[in-house]
Amino acid sequence: MEQWSALLGPAQVLTEAAALAAAQTATYPTHQRVLAIVRPGTRDEVRACVRVANLHGVALYPISTGKNWGFGSRVPCFDGTVILDLGRLDRIVELDEELAYVVVEPGVTQQQLHEYLQRETGGRLWLDATSSSAACSLIGNLLERGHGVTTYCDHAAQAADYEVILPTGECIHTGYGAFADSATRALDAWGLGPCLTGLFSQSSFGIITRATIWLMRAPEHAEVAFFTVDRPDAFERLVDELRPLRLDRLLRCGPFFGNIYQALQKVTKYPWELTGGAVPLATEIALQLGKQHRFGLWNGSLALYGTHDEVAAQKQRLMQVLRNNAQWHAFVDKQPSNLDQTFPASRHSEVRSVVAGFTGAIGSTGLPAGYWRMRTPPGGPRWVDLDRDGCGFKFWTATTPFRGRDAARAAAIATETILRHNFEPSIGILPVRERALQFHIACAYDRQVSGEDEAVMACHEELSERLMDCGYYPTRLGPGSMHALQRWEPAYNRLLQTLKHAIDPNDIIAPGRYQAGPP
Amino acid sequence: MEQWSALLGPAQVLTEAAALAAAQTATYPTHQRVLAIVRPGTRDEVRACVRVANLHGVALYPISTGKNWGFGSRVPCFDGTVILDLGRLDRIVELDEELAYVVVEPGVTQQQLHEYLQRETGGRLWLDATSSSAACSLIGNLLERGHGVTTYCDHAAQAADYEVILPTGECIHTGYGAFADSATRALDAWGLGPCLTGLFSQSSFGIITRATIWLMRAPEHAEVAFFTVDRPDAFERLVDELRPLRLDRLLRCGPFFGNIYQALQKVTKYPWELTGGAVPLATEIALQLGKQHRFGLWNGSLALYGTHDEVAAQKQRLMQVLRNNAQWHAFVDKQPSNLDQTFPASRHSEVRSVVAGFTGAIGSTGLPAGYWRMRTPPGGPRWVDLDRDGCGFKFWTATTPFRGRDAARAAAIATETILRHNFEPSIGILPVRERALQFHIACAYDRQVSGEDEAVMACHEELSERLMDCGYYPTRLGPGSMHALQRWEPAYNRLLQTLKHAIDPNDIIAPGRYQAGPP
């Protein structure tokens, strides 16, 4: 602590109980203790901090802005770790409008980039935002392989040139960044020779202090489709009929599907009065409530992008699928003028948020879900803050083949398991990578209600095992869930341990993170 | 040798001088000696061979089909290496038409997969072929990060689940393949936790015995555009005006540009009589010769894919660019019916090959170039074989930003340097990854002509350095060129050495390959 204080100034080394308690608080139960929070302000300060940690064998847990809600927030995997808070590294280092990219530091938020792009390019470049807080870090989300919903939804695939601080304090750059004077460092993620980018993604091998993020050019035209299906068999068929459109890249993103609970949580809170305080909310009641908002059992959305003629051609083909399979559908433009005729007033704000997420702005459509069962409104002045407000919120992820029967099977398992544990199964599905569906499954609850913390963890464990038993493995993990990796083939786990030991022999970077433990 | 013979049978361990001499022969001068050629027939035999090699500290150089022409063919980087020939592992292990992928072994060739897809899917799935031999290995090309010209041109980005034999003989699978029962192992390359796929690409860290390759669904409609520009400034402008179309994914591939030499080499041989035996062929004469084939200074091609309406919309937008910038343009369908009106007869076969490459078949348009300066025709009965026929053929690669001024600058440097060394600069350019152009620059010569082997290496060295001095680094290297990697940042090189030492402490897999040497 003394050495860090000397390096950064004492104000940047936090050890007060209140600060540590806040940092130890996630949206589900965790028991790991944090020793301190260290806040370097520059890359060189990060390097110096890492060298001190390596010298003394103290473990660091790097966070960007720490808004990893539902996946553990700022909480490390193990006790006795020091949080390395990179939030002060918040510069947008470079913008190239012609080649459509920015270079950012870990503290740069979605909001910050959005405002910057509006100002510097007049909105000609779009960011692909996650549906979480506008205060989320771009790099934090990238390194967890998060996603948005536009053409650039696969964040890990739309980035290059990670600047990595190794446990030695050395600084490297991945891809063509390995050549200091490369003209294409920002433009091609593979580089020459072995590509190390993947090694530093969902990993504990280094600390990323900068990355290039590719941006989508605002298309000439965009339209957002909304559609619903009310029967499981129609859902299966719709998934199967949309698959070829996505594989053919007629659809450049989506389709996104949210179940009735995911939909309701965007526009309303738990109907305590209707249920007389009972939980969980039965599906029939949820469907009944959904009707007034024009929600169905499954609620689809996707965007069409291109020239006006391209969008017209895409729409024509998409309509063939929707007409045969969807119960209801509608299209809205970037600046929706037809909301009154299309949606009940209760959804106007939500629809605008969804459209924002599809058109280069920030929708934050997932945020209200965190307060679904909370009887008190968000407490903070500016941002909602699930950690601060005691919200219970637990995410599962799973990935299945992009096939109706797999989607239906995973959804059925999640629904049955979660309702049986007395929570509401919020399910969102998106083919982030064309051939596979990513499931984001969430339970929202109130951490103040006795027993619910334990119940959500039991539920998580059972659902997680059931999904993995079907071959539906997670896409992302939080502290407390890393043991899923014990299902790695033993030789694979041994290789990862060999690599970790070679790169980080003193185990000082994020111990336990995306590690299965000893074979 | 005894142990390998006992494992595989003596017929699969070759040590005869003729076989070794052939394996030591590339299309440019190399001096590395090969100790033996070992030919396992199954994955388990590969594992056993590797264990023997590790036990005795003998280095293995894995090849698939060994057709790495222009980049060293089968020749290892160092003396005293044993070639591990994986050509007998030639099974197409799995096909999924719905999710559009195959799982193949290293010996599976482009031709084999093409015939298989015709038979099993009636051509509903396309492969993305390289322009080289139909006998090229799919996995060999994938691991070198090769490319074709369709939507799936970036081979490394359209693959998953590498099966890797480590130097210990252990077998691992990358991505979701690390979970033995994953339902998405073939469908998502990233998996969960650190992604190791890139580590085994252009690398010496393991031997790939199987991989999943994603395939393009045959679109409802495809049209191939051909166009020419005759002035350098028009070329620059055309590159700049096509960039937004590619970034917007209106173009799902291309544009490909070949200079006049690249174009001529597809349809004719060196005009010895016209030049009275002199070399190099001056650009003015090349342009003059090109006129009769309707070739210009730069010759563009690209394909439009989609529904008929989508292609019409794309074409409309593309035409705006071509009308303003191209000197000449034409469109042809998959089964070209308008060849007579559009191209001189001298090009009908070449145009059909180009169209084949854009529509899921094998064009092999690059092959004739190998014989450009050869006074004798290809010697073999079935396949052309540049190694066997003494063809001189040397590739450079470089990558530049997708910008007219960078394309023009790199092309000017290559043209000036190569002509000064008395070779013809064949230049092909393709934005394999949207934001950057990949240059394939080739010199074709006759290895029997005294002094030309040395001249091509001197030329290579000078051009390579000049391009790197501009920041235009290679995308791929052959034996004899690995010293380009000495330009890696020292810390990056140290990290790669650390990883190599951790994974392959006895340095038995492809020593020297994509390695810079000691820092």
Chai-1 contact restraints between the chains, C-beta under 6 A:
chainA,res_idxA,chainB,res_idxB,connection_type,confidence,min_distance_angstrom,max_distance_angstrom,comment,restraint_id
A,L99,B,R435,contact,1.0,0.0,6.0,A-B,restraint_1
A,A100,B,L247,contact,1.0,0.0,6.0,A-B,restraint_2
A,E170,B,A491,contact,1.0,0.0,6.0,A-B,restraint_3
A,I172,B,A491,contact,1.0,0.0,6.0,A-B,restraint_4
A,I172,B,Y492,contact,1.0,0.0,6.0,A-B,restraint_5
A,I172,B,L495,contact,1.0,0.0,6.0,A-B,restraint_6
A,A178,B,W488,contact,1.0,0.0,6.0,A-B,restraint_7
A,A178,B,E489,contact,1.0,0.0,6.0,A-B,restraint_8
A,A178,B,Y492,contact,1.0,0.0,6.0,A-B,restraint_9
A,F179,B,Y473,contact,1.0,0.0,6.0,A-B,restraint_10
A,F179,B,R487,contact,1.0,0.0,6.0,A-B,restraint_11
A,A180,B,E489,contact,1.0,0.0,6.0,A-B,restraint_12
A,D181,B,G471,contact,1.0,0.0,6.0,A-B,restraint_13
A,S182,B,G471,contact,1.0,0.0,6.0,A-B,restraint_14
A,S182,B,Y473,contact,1.0,0.0,6.0,A-B,restraint_15
A,A183,B,P401,contact,1.0,0.0,6.0,A-B,restraint_16
A,A183,B,G471,contact,1.0,0.0,6.0,A-B,restraint_17
A,A183,B,Y472,contact,1.0,0.0,6.0,A-B,restraint_18
A,T184,B,T399,contact,1.0,0.0,6.0,A-B,restraint_19
A,T184,B,A436,contact,1.0,0.0,6.0,A-B,restraint_20
A,L187,B,P401,contact,1.0,0.0,6.0,A-B,restraint_21
A,L187,B,R435,contact,1.0,0.0,6.0,A-B,restraint_22
A,L187,B,A436,contact,1.0,0.0,6.0,A-B,restraint_23
A,D188,B,R433,contact,1.0,0.0,6.0,A-B,restraint_24
A,D188,B,A436,contact,1.0,0.0,6.0,A-B,restraint_25
A,L192,B,Y473,contact,1.0,0.0,6.0,A-B,restraint_26
A,L192,B,P474,contact,1.0,0.0,6.0,A-B,restraint_27
A,G193,B,Q202,contact,1.0,0.0,6.0,A-B,restraint_28
A,G193,B,Y514,contact,1.0,0.0,6.0,A-B,restraint_29
A,P194,B,L199,contact,1.0,0.0,6.0,A-B,restraint_30
A,P194,B,S203,contact,1.0,0.0,6.0,A-B,restraint_31
A,C195,B,G198,contact,1.0,0.0,6.0,A-B,restraint_32
A,C195,B,S201,contact,1.0,0.0,6.0,A-B,restraint_33
A,G198,B,C195,contact,1.0,0.0,6.0,A-B,restraint_34
A,G198,B,G198,contact,1.0,0.0,6.0,A-B,restraint_35
A,L199,B,P194,contact,1.0,0.0,6.0,A-B,restraint_36
A,S201,B,C195,contact,1.0,0.0,6.0,A-B,restraint_37
A,Q202,B,G193,contact,1.0,0.0,6.0,A-B,restraint_38
A,S203,B,P194,contact,1.0,0.0,6.0,A-B,restraint_39
A,R217,B,L247,contact,1.0,0.0,6.0,A-B,restraint_40
A,R217,B,D248,contact,1.0,0.0,6.0,A-B,restraint_41
A,L247,B,A100,contact,1.0,0.0,6.0,A-B,restraint_42
A,L247,B,R217,contact,1.0,0.0,6.0,A-B,restraint_43
A,D248,B,R217,contact,1.0,0.0,6.0,A-B,restraint_44
A,R252,B,R249,contact,1.0,0.0,6.0,A-B,restraint_45
A,T307,B,R317,contact,1.0,0.0,6.0,A-B,restraint_46
A,D309,B,A313,contact,1.0,0.0,6.0,A-B,restraint_47
A,E310,B,A313,contact,1.0,0.0,6.0,A-B,restraint_48
A,A313,B,D309,contact,1.0,0.0,6.0,A-B,restraint_49
A,A313,B,E310,contact,1.0,0.0,6.0,A-B,restraint_50
A,A313,B,A313,contact,1.0,0.0,6.0,A-B,restraint_51
A,R317,B,T307,contact,1.0,0.0,6.0,A-B,restraint_52
A,T399,B,T184,contact,1.0,0.0,6.0,A-B,restraint_53
A,P401,B,A183,contact,1.0,0.0,6.0,A-B,restraint_54
A,P401,B,L187,contact,1.0,0.0,6.0,A-B,restraint_55
A,R433,B,D188,contact,1.0,0.0,6.0,A-B,restraint_56
A,R435,B,L99,contact,1.0,0.0,6.0,A-B,restraint_57
A,R435,B,L187,contact,1.0,0.0,6.0,A-B,restraint_58
A,A436,B,T184,contact,1.0,0.0,6.0,A-B,restraint_59
A,A436,B,L187,contact,1.0,0.0,6.0,A-B,restraint_60
A,A436,B,D188,contact,1.0,0.0,6.0,A-B,restraint_61
A,G471,B,D181,contact,1.0,0.0,6.0,A-B,restraint_62
A,G471,B,S182,contact,1.0,0.0,6.0,A-B,restraint_63
A,G471,B,A183,contact,1.0,0.0,6.0,A-B,restraint_64
A,Y472,B,A183,contact,1.0,0.0,6.0,A-B,restraint_65
A,Y473,B,F179,contact,1.0,0.0,6.0,A-B,restraint_66
A,Y473,B,S182,contact,1.0,0.0,6.0,A-B,restraint_67
A,Y473,B,L192,contact,1.0,0.0,6.0,A-B,restraint_68
A,P474,B,L192,contact,1.0,0.0,6.0,A-B,restraint_69
A,R487,B,F179,contact,1.0,0.0,6.0,A-B,restraint_70
A,W488,B,A178,contact,1.0,0.0,6.0,A-B,restraint_71
A,E489,B,A178,contact,1.0,0.0,6.0,A-B,restraint_72
A,E489,B,A180,contact,1.0,0.0,6.0,A-B,restraint_73
A,A491,B,E170,contact,1.0,0.0,6.0,A-B,restraint_74
A,A491,B,I172,contact,1.0,0.0,6.0,A-B,restraint_75
A,Y492,B,I172,contact,1.0,0.0,6.0,A-B,restraint_76
A,Y492,B,A178,contact,1.0,0.0,6.0,A-B,restraint_77
A,L495,B,I172,contact,1.0,0.0,6.0,A-B,restraint_78
A,T498,B,A502,contact,1.0,0.0,6.0,A-B,restraint_79
A,A502,B,T498,contact,1.0,0.0,6.0,A-B,restraint_80
A,A502,B,A502,contact,1.0,0.0,6.0,A-B,restraint_81
A,Y514,B,G193,contact,1.0,0.0,6.0,A-B,restraint_82
